Amino acid sequence: MSEVLLRATKLCAWYGAAQILFDVDLQVKRGEVVALMGRNGAGKSTTLKCLMGMLARRSGQVGFMGRDISRSEPHAVARAGLGFVPEDRRIFSDLTVLENLEVGRQPARCWPDGSAAPTWSTEALFKLFPNLGEMPQRPGGRMSGGEQQMLTVARTLMGNPLLVLLDEPSEGVAPLIVEQMVQMILALKAQGVSILLSEQNMHFAELVSDRAYVLEKGQIRHQASMAELAADDAVRRAYLSM
């Protein structure tokens, strides 16, 4: 399980005339959890949106599952098996939990070698997120922020993604929800699903991640195993301390 699922090379991105990303190179292997670390405004969320094809002005190469998705539209990227959990959740507030999940449903997938990839059902997701299982008919707009975060993740998993882009999963949610997020990521990893997560919380990243890239002002400044980064006070002070 060492093949590279996602590879970005010389990724650049702009919002209007302002360049945000500068030649970002990164890769994620099958079954690997990779943290994209950095302060607010470092370019973490922009990187995920760029990989997903959500920015009009972007350049560089993005390869996923052996195919070039550099110029693909977001819906085509999602159909290829790349899932995206945005920081701002974007659930359908007037739909129930079950209806939100149905919106995300996609067919089962296979790995590049032809073996079956993990598939998700509402039953399996309710085991992973027991809180959601207790409120299948509740409208999204009547859920707490943490519950909405879970629902966003669960809806993405209904698409049976091979790799999930997870934007700031621990941001602004209660400690109990953070702990459930940790368990969810570890459960996905155990099934061979890859995750690239944007994160500022060093403790959270350390609990789930194998490797880390450190972003500063839109550039990769450092990369290491998560254990090496956690032990490197100089790098953390330079790029991650507030």
MOUR-V233404 format. One record per pair of residues at least 6 apart in sequence whose C-alpha atoms are under 7 Angstrom apart, sorted by the first residue. I is the first residue (numbers start at 1). GAP is how many residues later the second one is. D is the distance in whole Angstrom. If there is no record, write none. Layout:
I,GAP,D  I,GAP,D
//
This chain:
1,29,6  1,30,7  2,27,6  2,28,6  3,26,6  3,27,6  4,23,7  4,24,6  4,25,4  4,26,6  5,23,6  5,24,5  5,25,6  5,59,5  5,60,5  6,21,5  6,22,5  6,23,7  6,57,6  6,58,5  6,59,7  7,19,6  7,20,4  7,21,7  7,55,6  7,56,5  7,57,7  8,17,5  8,18,5  8,19,6  8,53,6  8,54,4  8,55,6  9,15,6  9,16,5  9,17,7  9,51,6  9,52,5  9,53,6  10,13,4  10,14,5  10,15,6  10,50,5  10,51,7  11,10,7  11,11,7  11,12,5  11,13,5  11,14,7  11,48,6  11,49,4  11,50,7  12,9,5  12,10,5  12,11,5  12,12,7  12,46,6  12,47,5  12,48,6  13,6,6  13,7,6  13,8,5  13,37,7  13,44,6  13,45,4  13,46,7  14,6,5  14,43,5  14,44,6  20,23,6  20,198,5  21,22,7  21,197,4  21,198,6  22,196,6  22,197,5  23,196,7  24,195,6  24,196,6  28,6,7  29,165,7  30,162,6  30,163,7  30,164,5  31,158,5  31,161,4  31,162,5  31,163,5  32,157,7  32,162,5  32,163,6  32,178,7  33,161,6  33,162,5  33,163,6  33,175,7  33,176,5  33,177,5  33,178,7  34,161,6  34,162,5  34,163,6  34,175,5  34,176,6  34,177,5  34,178,5  35,161,6  35,162,5  35,163,6  35,164,7  35,170,6  35,174,6  35,176,6  35,177,5  35,178,6  36,8,6  36,161,6  36,162,5  36,163,6  36,176,6  36,177,5  36,178,6  37,161,6  37,162,5  37,163,6  37,175,7  37,176,6  37,177,5  37,178,6  38,6,7  38,162,6  38,176,6  38,177,5  38,178,6  38,201,6  38,202,6  39,161,6  39,201,6  42,173,6  42,174,5  42,175,5  42,176,6  43,172,7  43,174,7  43,175,5  44,154,6  45,122,6  45,153,7  48,117,6  49,6,7  50,8,7  51,11,7  52,22,6  52,25,6  53,18,7  53,19,6  53,20,5  53,21,5  54,20,6  61,9,5  62,6,6  62,7,6  62,8,5  63,6,6  63,7,7  65,47,7  69,8,7  81,79,7  81,80,4  81,81,5  81,82,7  82,79,5  82,80,6  82,81,5  82,82,6  83,73,6  83,78,5  83,80,6  83,81,5  83,82,6  84,72,7  84,80,6  84,81,5  84,82,6  85,67,6  85,68,6  85,71,7  85,80,6  85,81,5  85,82,6  86,80,7  86,81,5  87,80,5  87,81,6  87,82,7  89,59,7  89,60,6  89,63,6  91,49,7  91,61,6  92,8,6  92,48,6  93,46,6  93,47,4  93,48,4  94,45,6  94,46,6  94,47,6  95,44,5  95,45,6  96,40,7  96,41,5  96,42,5  96,43,4  96,44,6  97,39,5  97,40,6  97,41,6  97,42,6  97,43,6  98,38,5  98,39,7  100,55,6  101,53,7  101,54,5  101,57,6  104,51,5  104,52,6  104,54,5  104,55,5  105,53,5  105,54,5  106,52,7  106,53,4  106,54,7  108,11,6  108,52,6  109,7,6  109,8,6  109,51,7  110,6,4  110,7,5  111,6,6  118,42,7  118,73,7  119,41,5  120,37,6  120,38,6  120,40,6  121,37,7  125,29,6  126,6,6  126,7,5  128,56,7  140,8,7  145,28,7  146,27,5  146,28,7  146,31,6  162,31,5  162,32,6  163,30,6  163,31,5  163,32,6  164,30,6  164,31,5  164,32,6  165,30,6  165,31,5  165,32,6  166,30,6  166,31,5  166,32,6  167,30,6  167,31,5  168,29,7  168,30,5  168,31,5  170,8,6  182,26,6  185,23,7  186,22,6  199,6,7  206,20,6  209,17,6  210,15,6  210,16,5  211,13,6  211,14,4  211,15,5  212,11,6  212,12,6  212,13,6  212,14,6  213,7,7  213,9,6  213,10,4  213,11,7  214,6,6  214,7,6  214,8,5  214,9,6  215,6,6  216,23,7
//
